[in-house]
Amino acid sequence: MDEEIIITRAGGACEMTEQGIRQQAKSQTYKSAHIATFEKNMRENIPIGIIFGSKHTLALAAMPHRFNVGAWFQVTAIWAEMNGPHVVYMFRFQKVNLHEKSWWAPQNSPMPPAVRDYQTKAARASCINCRGESPQIYNEGWMCVSHGKCPNRGKLDGRYPPSQLTFSQDFLAERTQWPSGAMPHSELVPSDRAGNSLDQHHTTSLAAWKGFVCPKCRCCNSRIEWDHEKCQAKGCGYSHRIYHPIVPHLSVLPQHVLEVHGHAVSQDEYRGHVDHPNVQYLSHWKLTTYKLCEDNFVTHFFANKHINGRPGGANDMFLAMQEGDSLNLKRSYLKNSTAQGRQLTRHFAKNFGMPYNYIAAADSAPFSEAPSAIMESLNRLTWASNVVVGGKPYPPRNELLAVGYMETQKMDYHDDGEKELDDLVSTWSLGAPGEMFFRIKKSYAHPVLSEATYNPKSEVVMGSDYWKERATLNNIYITGTSADFQQAKTKLFAQINKDQETKAGAEARKKRVSEEEGDDSEPAEDDVRKEDTKKGSRKGGLAPWCLRLYLRHGDFVVMHGAKIHAAYEHAVVPSGKLRYAMTARYVRPELVNPAEHWRGKFTLSQGNAYNGDIDLPVHT
């Protein structure tokens, strides 16, 4: 990196080692989406805005902020070289505006020349094997950097070069003239931070929440608070209040979708070991219950327009959640992020009631100070929980998490299995639809199976590898003879070993084809969402989802059973630009500081307790 040139390698085709080191795992290809994109930018003169991080070791000057707006750059060269046995691609970026001195230039560096030399180029030569022309990029000598499968690619005099190379000054000094009159497609620093103000959802759009550049100090900031943009640079103090238009629930329904009048038609999906649900009707409510494993169930309560339209119903709560700023929803920093630096959740949240280890006491507002929307949500979630447990002695819920989702936001796979919580969790969906996915955790989905150490007394989780066969084998251990058990075990592990050999061969063939012809690029964010939460992924032992719930405005979900949180995890992927979710749980007081118990205390008068709207007439 210098005042006008940046050279970097393409991302992708890497993996993390057990030691936490990111290394090249396979060759990159010119067909990769992220490499082809830069090639298009170079071919069509599409500029790229580059952001500088303060931890970049090659920066010429100290960066004023953690992330800083650089400038518009053009792609002037893309080439391939070798990183050990793997092909990697390199990019050369050149600043578009060569007439102005770069703000990141050293203080005493000279001003850029008034007249530029666009004719002088680094020496070039053609490869005797592939006939492709390449510039001399490194001082150590010329090498073929062709995109094709040339045996000379990345070699100096027929040999692979040393790992440390130095760039040729002639290659660094090259300058490519930006087309006269060509203008970047957008502002480098957008002046309209909120997006299209004619859109009633513009304040919750992706453009509005993803981040902003401080107009005062030009620091790049994340949007942390629901109702404010606040610069995080020390000493800046910039703050901008965001006023969200209050919108009705009808505005967030998918296009051409009508409200449900009677009992809803389920759009849930289940597969694998999850069998047909049990369906029942409770006045206007329709309930479908799915068995994930023994004594562990997920119940989906389907609402309709009549339930939602009652006083205190989903329609009222959706409006109440938008009014005022008493909820104080915020994004939190992830505790176990694998990325460099601090990462924020992709949703806004606020905790009410009893705190626990996951939620600090200072971050949990007491129910005595909670808005009416929170307490009414708790009222209705308590009813849904009681319906599921059928009179079993469960204590009243004493904690509620309010979550707000803006456009493209989601909650990744997680569980509610903290030791402070019991096994009954209920949630209320308000606003735009959302999809909720359940899958078996990696450690349960793919247990380590060995014939020598197999324990017939170990638990078998439905849906895990060979769960039916292992359940049958364990039953033989209990009811049959030792000889019967040994014979059945030998037969089962013969099949397991055969399957593993077949799978290993298939994966090796797939990897070979991928390196020769395929796309090595890592999935974009939307692709990850589609693969991990919709189709599932076996990469790294992750199991595909076994249950997908399609949640409409006003629907409840109740999870009942400790194994749902120990062996399973769930994710939520909303659609639309505005959705809220209220989740009620019970925090065990004996595991919380007694001085904080008052935060979770509340009383509902008998006359105000929600009864499921059983007084609504049912029309057949």
C-alpha positions in Angstrom: 0.0 0.0 0.0 1.3 3.5 -0.9 -0.4 6.8 -1.6 -2.0 5.7 -4.8 -1.6 1.9 -5.1 -3.0 -1.0 -3.1 -2.0 -4.7 -3.9 -3.9 -7.5 -2.1 -4.8 -11.1 -2.6 -8.3 -12.4 -3.3 -10.3 -13.8 -0.4 -11.8 -17.3 -0.3 -10.7 -20.9 -0.5 -9.2 -20.7 3.0 -10.0 -22.6 6.2 -9.2 -22.2 9.9 -6.8 -24.7 11.4 -7.2 -26.2 14.9 -4.6 -23.7 16.0 -6.8 -20.8 14.8 -4.6 -20.0 11.8 -6.3 -19.2 8.5 -4.6 -20.9 5.6 -5.1 -21.7 2.0 -7.1 -24.9 1.6 -7.6 -25.2 -2.1 -6.8 -23.3 -5.4 -8.8 -20.3 -6.4 -10.3 -20.2 -9.9 -10.9 -17.3 -12.3 -14.6 -18.4 -12.3 -15.0 -17.5 -8.7 -17.7 -15.0 -8.2 -15.7 -12.5 -6.2 -12.8 -12.7 -8.7 -15.1 -12.4 -11.7 -16.7 -9.3 -10.1 -13.4 -7.5 -9.9 -12.6 -8.5 -13.5 -15.9 -6.9 -14.6 -15.0 -3.8 -12.6 -11.7 -3.6 -14.4 -13.3 -4.2 -17.8 -16.1 -1.7 -17.5 -14.3 0.9 -15.4 -16.5 0.5 -12.3 -14.7 2.2 -9.4 -14.5 0.5 -5.9 -14.7 2.4 -2.6 -12.1 1.0 -0.2 -12.2 1.3 3.6 -9.0 1.4 5.6 -8.7 -0.3 9.0 -6.5 1.0 11.7 -4.8 -2.4 12.2 -3.4 -2.5 8.6 0.3 -2.9 9.2 1.3 -1.3 5.8 -0.5 2.0 6.3 1.6 5.0 5.6 0.2 7.0 8.5 -1.8 6.5 11.7 -5.5 6.0 11.0 -7.7 8.4 12.9 -10.5 5.8 13.5 -10.9 2.0 13.6 -12.4 2.1 10.1 -11.9 5.0 7.7 -13.3 5.9 4.2 -10.4 5.7 1.8 -11.1 6.8 -1.8 -12.4 5.5 -5.1 -10.0 3.0 -6.7 -10.0 1.2 -10.1 -8.8 -2.3 -10.7 -5.7 -2.2 -13.0 -4.4 -5.7 -12.9 -5.5 -9.2 -11.8 -3.0 -12.1 -11.9 -2.6 -15.6 -10.6 0.4 -17.0 -8.7 1.1 -20.0 -6.5 0.8 -20.3 -2.7 2.4 -23.6 -2.1 0.4 -26.1 -4.2 -2.6 -23.8 -4.5 -3.4 -21.0 -7.0 -4.2 -17.6 -5.6 -5.3 -14.4 -7.3 -3.9 -11.0 -6.7 -5.4 -7.5 -7.4 -3.8 -4.2 -8.1 -5.9 -1.2 -7.2 -5.1 2.4 -8.3 -6.6 5.5 -6.9 -9.1 7.1 -9.4 -8.3 10.8 -8.6 -4.6 11.2 -9.1 -4.7 15.0 -9.0 -5.4 15.3 -5.2 -3.0 14.2 -2.5 -4.3 11.2 -0.6 -5.3 12.0 3.0 -3.4 8.9 4.3 -0.1 10.1 2.7 2.8 10.9 5.1 2.7 14.5 6.2 5.9 15.7 4.4 5.4 13.7 1.2 5.5 15.7 -2.1 2.3 16.7 -3.9 1.3 14.5 -6.9 2.8 15.6 -10.2 0.6 17.9 -12.3 1.4 15.9 -15.5 1.1 12.1 -15.4 2.9 9.5 -17.5 0.3 7.0 -18.7 2.5 5.4 -21.4 5.4 3.9 -19.5 4.6 0.3 -18.4 6.5 -2.5 -16.7 8.4 -4.9 -19.0 6.2 -7.6 -20.5 6.9 -11.0 -22.0 5.0 -13.9 -23.4 5.1 -17.4 -22.0 6.6 -20.0 -24.3 4.1 -22.6 -23.1 0.7 -20.8 -23.0 1.7 -17.8 -25.2 0.0 -15.5 -22.6 1.6 -12.1 -22.0 2.4 -11.1 -18.4 4.1 -8.0 -16.9 7.2 -8.4 -14.7 5.6 -7.9 -11.3 8.5 -8.9 -9.0 12.2 -7.8 -8.8 13.2 -11.5 -8.6 12.3 -12.0 -12.3 9.5 -12.5 -14.8 7.0 -15.3 -14.3 3.8 -16.3 -16.1 0.7 -15.2 -14.2 -1.8 -16.5 -16.7 -5.4 -17.3 -15.7 -5.2 -20.5 -17.7 -3.8 -23.9 -16.6 -0.2 -23.2 -17.6 2.5 -25.4 -16.1 4.8 -22.4 -16.0 2.4 -20.3 -14.0 4.0 -18.8 -10.9 7.5 -20.2 -11.7 10.9 -18.4 -12.0 13.1 -20.2 -14.5 11.0 -23.4 -14.2 11.0 -23.4 -10.4 8.6 -22.0 -7.8 10.0 -18.8 -6.3 10.8 -18.1 -2.7 7.9 -17.2 -0.4 9.1 -13.6 0.1 9.0 -11.6 -3.2 9.5 -7.8 -3.7 7.4 -5.8 -6.2 9.1 -4.3 -9.2 9.3 -0.5 -9.0 8.3 -0.3 -12.7 5.1 -2.3 -12.0 4.3 -0.1 -9.0 5.0 3.1 -11.0 2.5 2.2 -13.8 -0.4 4.5 -14.0 -3.7 3.9 -15.9 -5.7 6.9 -17.0 -9.3 7.0 -15.7 -11.7 7.5 -18.7 -12.4 11.2 -19.2 -15.8 12.3 -17.9 -16.5 8.9 -16.2 -18.1 9.4 -12.8 -18.5 7.0 -9.9 -22.0 5.5 -9.6 -22.7 6.8 -6.1 -21.3 9.1 -3.4 -18.3 7.7 -1.6 -19.9 9.0 1.6 -23.7 8.9 1.2 -25.3 12.2 2.2 -28.8 10.5 2.6 -28.1 8.1 5.4 -31.7 7.0 5.8 -32.3 5.9 2.2 -35.4 6.6 0.3 -37.6 8.7 2.5 -40.6 8.0 0.3 -40.5 4.4 1.5 -42.5 4.1 4.8 -39.9 1.5 5.9 -36.8 3.5 5.0 -35.6 3.8 8.6 -35.5 0.0 9.0 -34.0 -0.7 5.6 -30.6 -2.4 5.1 -29.1 0.9 4.0 -30.4 2.6 7.2 -29.1 0.0 9.8 -26.0 -1.4 8.2 -23.8 1.6 9.2 -23.0 5.2 8.5 -20.1 7.6 8.1 -20.1 10.3 10.7 -20.6 13.7 9.0 -18.5 15.3 11.7 -15.3 13.2 11.9 -15.8 10.8 9.0 -15.5 7.7 11.2 -17.2 4.5 9.9 -19.8 3.4 12.4 -22.1 0.5 13.0 -25.7 1.3 13.9 -26.1 0.1 17.5 -29.3 1.7 18.8 -32.7 1.3 17.3 -33.6 5.0 17.5 -30.2 6.7 17.2 -27.1 7.0 15.1 -24.2 7.7 17.4 -20.5 8.1 16.4 -18.2 5.8 18.4 -15.1 7.8 17.8 -13.6 9.1 21.0 -14.3 12.8 21.6 -16.7 13.2 18.6 -20.1 13.2 20.3 -22.2 13.1 17.1 -25.7 11.8 17.6 -28.7 11.7 15.3 -32.2 10.8 16.5 -34.1 8.6 14.1 -37.9 8.9 14.0 -39.5 5.8 12.6 -42.8 6.1 10.8 -45.4 4.1 12.7 -46.8 1.5 10.3 -49.7 -0.9 10.6 -49.3 -4.7 10.4 -50.8 -4.8 7.0 -47.9 -2.9 5.5 -45.5 -5.7 6.4 -47.5 -8.6 4.9 -45.9 -10.2 1.8 -47.3 -9.0 -1.5 -50.6 -10.7 -2.5 -51.0 -12.3 0.9 -54.2 -11.9 2.8 -54.8 -12.1 6.5 -56.0 -15.5 7.7 -59.8 -15.5 8.4 -60.3 -19.0 9.8 -57.8 -21.6 10.8 -54.5 -21.1 8.9 -53.1 -23.5 6.4 -49.7 -24.6 7.7 -46.6 -23.7 5.6 -44.3 -25.5 8.0 -41.9 -28.2 6.7 -40.5 -31.2 8.5 -38.2 -34.0 7.4 -35.9 -36.8 8.5 -36.9 -38.1 11.9 -39.6 -35.5 12.5 -42.9 -37.1 11.8 -46.4 -35.8 11.0 -47.5 -33.2 13.6 -50.4 -33.6 16.0 -53.0 -31.0 15.1 -55.7 -29.6 17.4 -58.1 -26.6 17.5 -58.7 -24.3 20.4 -61.4 -21.8 19.5 -59.8 -19.7 16.7 -56.3 -21.0 17.4 -54.8 -23.9 15.5 -52.0 -25.8 17.2 -49.5 -28.2 15.5 -47.1 -30.1 17.7 -43.9 -31.6 16.4 -41.9 -34.3 18.3 -38.2 -33.7 17.9 -37.1 -36.4 20.3 -38.6 -38.3 23.2 -40.6 -36.0 25.5 -39.4 -32.9 23.6 -41.9 -31.0 21.5 -42.3 -27.8 19.5 -45.9 -26.4 19.3 -46.8 -23.8 16.7 -49.9 -21.7 17.5 -51.5 -20.3 14.3 -53.3 -17.0 14.9 -55.9 -15.3 12.6 -57.2 -11.8 11.9 -59.9 -12.1 14.6 -57.5 -13.1 17.3 -55.0 -10.4 16.2 -57.6 -7.7 16.1 -58.8 -8.1 19.7 -57.8 -5.4 22.2 -54.3 -6.2 23.4 -53.8 -8.5 20.4 -51.0 -8.7 17.9 -52.2 -5.7 16.0 -52.2 -3.4 19.0 -48.9 -4.8 20.2 -47.2 -4.2 16.8 -48.2 -0.6 17.0 -47.2 -0.2 20.7 -43.8 -1.6 20.0 -43.2 1.2 17.5 -44.4 4.0 19.7 -41.9 6.0 21.8 -38.4 4.9 22.7 -39.0 3.3 26.0 -37.9 -0.2 24.7 -34.3 1.0 24.1 -33.5 -1.8 21.7 -29.8 -2.2 21.0 -27.4 -4.5 19.1 -25.0 -6.4 21.4 -21.4 -7.5 20.8 -21.0 -11.2 20.1 -19.0 -13.0 22.9 -17.7 -15.8 20.8 -17.0 -14.2 17.4 -14.3 -15.9 15.3 -13.8 -12.8 13.1 -11.1 -10.3 13.9 -12.4 -7.4 16.0 -15.7 -7.0 17.6 -18.9 -8.2 15.9 -22.4 -7.1 16.5 -25.6 -9.2 16.5 -27.8 -8.9 13.5 -30.8 -7.9 15.5 -31.7 -5.4 18.2 -32.8 -6.5 21.6 -33.7 -5.6 25.2 -34.1 -7.8 28.2 -36.8 -7.3 30.9 -37.2 -9.1 34.2 -34.8 -11.4 35.9 -31.2 -11.2 34.8 -28.9 -14.2 34.5 -25.3 -14.9 33.4 -26.0 -14.3 29.8 -27.8 -11.0 30.6 -26.0 -8.6 33.1 -28.3 -7.2 35.8 -27.7 -3.6 34.6 -28.9 -4.6 31.1 -32.2 -6.1 32.3 -35.0 -3.6 33.0 -37.4 -4.6 35.8 -40.9 -5.5 35.0 -42.1 -2.7 37.3 -40.7 -0.2 34.7 -41.6 -2.2 31.6 -43.9 -0.7 28.9 -47.5 -2.1 28.7 -46.6 -3.9 25.5 -44.0 -6.0 27.3 -46.4 -7.0 30.1 -49.2 -7.9 27.7 -46.7 -10.0 25.8 -45.8 -11.8 29.0 -49.5 -12.3 29.8 -50.2 -14.0 26.5 -47.0 -16.1 26.4 -47.8 -17.3 29.9 -51.2 -18.6 28.5 -49.5 -20.3 25.5 -47.0 -22.0 27.8 -49.7 -23.2 30.2 -51.7 -24.7 27.2 -48.7 -26.7 26.2 -47.8 -28.1 29.6 -51.4 -29.0 30.3 -51.6 -28.2 33.9 -48.2 -29.4 34.9 -46.6 -27.3 37.7 -44.5 -24.8 35.9 -43.7 -21.4 37.6 -44.8 -18.2 35.9 -42.3 -16.8 33.4 -40.1 -14.2 35.0 -38.0 -12.9 32.1 -38.8 -11.6 28.6 -36.5 -10.8 25.7 -37.8 -8.3 23.2 -36.1 -8.5 19.8 -36.5 -6.2 16.8 -35.5 -7.2 13.3 -34.9 -4.7 10.4 -34.4 -5.7 6.8 -32.2 -8.8 6.2 -31.5 -9.2 9.9 -31.7 -12.5 11.6 -30.7 -14.6 14.7 -28.3 -17.3 13.9 -28.3 -20.8 15.4 -28.3 -20.9 19.2 -30.1 -22.6 22.1 -31.8 -21.5 25.3 -30.1 -24.1 27.4 -28.3 -21.9 29.9 -28.2 -23.5 33.4 -30.3 -20.7 34.8 -33.3 -21.5 32.5 -35.9 -24.2 32.7 -37.0 -26.2 29.7 -40.1 -24.2 28.7 -39.6 -21.3 26.3 -42.3 -19.5 24.4 -42.1 -16.7 21.7 -44.6 -14.4 20.0 -44.1 -13.2 16.4 -45.2 -9.7 15.5 -45.1 -8.0 12.1 -43.4 -9.4 9.1 -43.3 -13.2 8.6 -40.3 -15.2 9.8 -38.9 -18.7 9.4 -37.7 -20.6 12.4 -35.3 -23.6 11.8 -34.4 -26.4 14.1 -31.4 -28.7 13.6 -29.4 -31.2 15.7 -26.2 -29.9 17.2 -23.0 -31.2 15.6 -21.9 -33.2 18.7 -25.3 -35.0 18.8 -25.8 -35.3 15.0 -22.5 -37.0 14.4 -21.3 -38.9 17.5 -18.0 -40.6 17.5 -18.8 -44.3 16.7 -16.3 -47.0 17.3 -16.9 -50.7 17.6 -14.2 -51.1 20.2 -15.6 -48.4 22.5 -19.3 -48.6 21.7 -21.5 -48.1 24.8 -25.0 -49.6 24.5 -26.1 -47.6 27.5 -25.4 -44.3 25.9 -28.3 -42.1 24.9 -29.5 -42.2 21.3 -30.9 -38.9 20.0 -33.5 -39.2 17.2 -32.1 -38.0 13.9 -28.4 -38.5 14.7 -26.2 -40.8 12.7 -27.6 -44.4 12.6 -30.0 -43.6 15.4 -32.5 -46.2 14.4 -29.8 -48.9 14.1 -28.2 -47.9 17.4 -31.6 -47.9 19.2 -32.2 -51.4 17.9 -28.7 -52.5 18.9 -29.1 -51.1 22.4 -32.5 -52.9 22.7 -30.8 -56.2 21.8 -28.2 -55.5 24.5 -31.1 -55.2 27.0 -33.3 -58.1 25.8 -31.0 -60.4 23.9 -28.0 -62.5 24.7 -24.4 -61.3 24.6 -23.8 -63.3 21.4 -26.8 -61.7 19.8 -25.5 -58.2 20.8 -21.9 -58.9 19.5 -23.2 -60.2 16.2 -25.6 -57.2 15.7 -22.8 -54.8 16.6 -20.3 -56.4 14.2 -22.9 -56.1 11.4 -23.7 -52.5 12.2 -20.1 -51.3 12.2 -19.3 -53.2 9.0 -22.1 -51.1 7.4 -20.8 -47.9 9.1 -17.2 -48.5 7.8 -18.4 -49.3 4.3 -20.5 -46.1 4.3 -17.5 -44.0 5.5 -15.3 -45.4 2.8 -17.9 -44.6 0.1 -18.4 -41.1 1.5 -14.6 -40.4 1.6 -14.2 -41.4 -2.0 -17.2 -39.3 -3.1 -15.8 -36.2 -1.2 -12.4 -36.7 -2.7 -13.9 -36.8 -6.2 -16.0 -33.7 -5.5 -13.0 -31.8 -4.2 -10.9 -32.7 -7.3 -13.7 -31.6 -9.7 -14.2 -28.4 -7.7 -10.5 -27.5 -7.9 -10.4 -28.2 -11.7 -13.7 -26.6 -12.8 -15.7 -25.3 -9.9 -16.2 -22.1 -8.1 -13.9 -21.8 -5.1 -15.5 -18.7 -3.6 -16.8 -18.7 -0.1 -20.6 -18.2 0.0 -21.9 -14.7 0.1 -23.9 -13.8 3.2 -27.3 -14.6 1.5 -25.8 -17.9 0.3 -24.7 -18.8 3.8 -28.2 -18.0 5.0 -29.8 -20.3 2.4 -27.4 -23.1 2.9 -27.1 -23.2 6.7 -30.7 -22.4 7.6 -32.8 -23.7 4.7 -31.0 -26.5 3.0 -28.6 -27.4 5.8 -24.9 -28.2 5.5 -22.7 -31.2 6.2 -19.6 -29.1 6.1 -17.8 -29.3 9.4 -20.4 -31.8 10.7 -23.3 -29.4 10.6 -26.7 -31.1 10.2 -29.4 -29.9 7.9 -32.5 -28.5 9.5 -35.2 -31.0 10.4 -38.1 -28.6 11.1 -38.9 -25.2 9.5 -41.8 -23.1 11.0 -43.3 -20.4 8.9 -44.4 -17.8 11.5 -47.0 -15.2 10.6 -48.1 -12.1 12.5 -49.6 -13.1 15.9 -48.3 -16.7 15.9 -46.8 -18.3 19.1 -44.1 -21.0 19.3 -43.6 -23.0 22.5 -40.5 -25.2 23.0 -41.0 -27.8 25.7 -38.2 -30.2 26.8 -34.6 -30.0 28.0 -33.2 -31.9 25.1 -34.5 -29.3 22.6 -31.9 -27.0 24.0 -29.2 -29.6 24.9 -29.2 -31.5 21.6 -30.9 -29.0 19.2 -30.4 -25.4 18.2 -32.6 -23.0 16.3 -32.3 -20.0 14.1 -34.8 -17.2 13.0 -34.7 -15.6 9.6 -37.4 -12.9 9.1 -38.5 -11.4 5.9 -39.7 -7.9 5.3 -38.3 -4.7 6.9 -39.9 -4.8 10.4 -40.5 -7.7 12.8 -40.6 -8.1 16.5 -40.3 -11.3 18.6 -41.1 -11.6 22.3 -39.6 -14.6 24.1 -40.6 -15.5 27.7 -38.6 -17.8 29.9 -38.1 -18.8 33.5 -34.9 -17.9 35.3 -34.2 -20.1 38.4 -34.0 -17.6 41.3 -31.6 -19.8 43.3 -29.0 -19.2 40.6 -29.4 -15.4 40.6 -28.2 -12.8 43.1 -31.1 -12.4 45.6 -30.6 -8.6 45.3 -31.8 -8.8 41.7 -34.9 -10.9 42.2 -37.2 -7.9 42.4 -36.6 -7.3 38.7 -38.5 -10.4 37.7 -41.5 -9.9 40.0 -44.9 -9.0 38.7 -48.6 -9.8 39.2 -51.5 -10.1 36.8 -54.9 -9.7 38.2 -57.2 -12.7 37.5 -59.5 -10.6 35.4 -56.7 -9.5 33.1 -55.2 -12.9 32.4 -55.4 -13.8 28.8 -57.8 -16.7 28.1 -57.0 -17.5 24.4 -60.0 -15.5 23.1 -62.2 -18.5 23.7 -65.2 -16.2 23.7 -64.8 -15.6 19.9 -67.5 -17.3 17.9 -66.2 -20.0 15.6 -67.7 -20.0 12.1 -67.6 -23.3 10.1 
